[in-house]
Amino acid sequence: MFTTFLILLIILYFYQWYHQKNAYENKFWLILPVLSFLAGWSNENTSGGALLIILVYLLLGKYYKKLKWTVNQLISIVTYLIAIYF
């Protein structure tokens, strides 16, 4: 249950970014890579589904809404992938 909660927190960050709510208002984005690494230890299906949701948010935001990706988002995705595959 804890890793599912972490996954939902990570998806919430990308959801706020996509809907252009101030995701940087709080300091949550500073610990996002650490939470991404911990959430990657979840079930393979749950982690894969969360990764798919995050990638859809990123691609729709980039090409549909013309939003820019941040370095922290890319670092979070890479740490999430590392935790999934190790």
C-alpha positions as CSV (number, residue, x, y, z in Angstrom):
1,M,0.0,0.0,0.0
2,F,2.9,2.4,0.8
3,T,4.4,2.1,-2.7
4,T,0.9,2.7,-4.3
5,F,0.6,5.9,-2.2
6,L,4.1,7.0,-3.5
7,I,3.1,6.2,-7.1
8,L,0.0,8.3,-6.7
9,L,2.0,11.2,-5.3
10,I,4.3,11.1,-8.2
11,I,1.4,11.0,-10.7
12,L,-0.1,14.0,-8.8
13,Y,3.0,16.0,-9.6
14,F,2.8,15.3,-13.3
15,Y,-1.0,15.9,-13.2
16,Q,-0.5,19.3,-11.7
17,W,2.2,20.1,-14.2
18,Y,0.0,19.1,-17.1
19,H,-3.0,21.2,-15.9
20,Q,-0.6,24.1,-15.3
21,K,-1.2,24.3,-11.6
22,N,1.8,25.5,-9.7
23,A,3.5,22.3,-9.1
24,Y,6.6,24.2,-7.9
25,E,4.7,26.1,-5.3
26,N,5.6,23.6,-2.6
27,K,9.0,21.9,-2.2
28,F,7.7,18.5,-3.1
29,W,9.5,18.5,-6.4
30,L,12.9,18.5,-4.6
31,I,12.3,15.0,-3.2
32,L,10.6,13.7,-6.3
33,P,13.6,11.6,-7.5
34,V,13.9,9.9,-4.1
35,L,10.2,9.1,-4.1
36,S,10.4,7.9,-7.6
37,F,13.1,5.5,-6.7
38,L,11.1,4.1,-3.7
39,A,7.9,3.8,-5.8
40,G,9.8,1.8,-8.4
41,W,10.0,-1.1,-6.0
42,S,6.3,-1.7,-6.3
43,N,4.6,-4.5,-8.3
44,E,5.8,-4.7,-11.9
45,N,2.3,-4.1,-13.3
46,T,1.6,-1.1,-11.0
47,S,5.0,0.5,-11.8
48,G,4.5,0.0,-15.5
49,G,1.0,1.5,-15.4
50,A,2.3,4.5,-13.5
51,L,5.1,4.9,-15.9
52,L,2.7,4.8,-18.8
53,I,0.5,7.5,-17.2
54,I,3.5,9.7,-16.5
55,L,4.7,9.4,-20.1
56,V,1.3,10.2,-21.5
57,Y,1.1,13.3,-19.3
58,L,4.6,14.3,-20.5
59,L,3.9,13.7,-24.2
60,L,0.5,15.4,-24.2
61,G,1.9,18.4,-22.3
62,K,4.9,18.7,-24.7
63,Y,3.0,18.4,-27.9
64,Y,-0.6,19.4,-27.1
65,K,-0.1,22.1,-24.6
66,K,3.4,23.2,-25.6
67,L,4.8,22.9,-22.0
68,K,8.5,22.5,-21.3
69,W,9.9,19.6,-19.5
70,T,12.1,20.2,-16.5
71,V,15.3,18.5,-15.6
72,N,13.8,17.3,-12.4
73,Q,11.0,15.5,-14.3
74,L,13.6,13.7,-16.4
75,I,15.7,12.8,-13.4
76,S,12.6,11.4,-11.7
77,I,11.7,9.2,-14.7
78,V,15.2,7.9,-14.9
79,T,15.4,7.0,-11.2
80,Y,11.9,5.4,-11.5
81,L,13.2,3.3,-14.4
82,I,16.3,2.3,-12.5
83,A,14.2,1.2,-9.5
84,I,11.8,-0.8,-11.7
85,Y,14.5,-2.8,-13.4
86,F,16.8,-3.5,-10.4
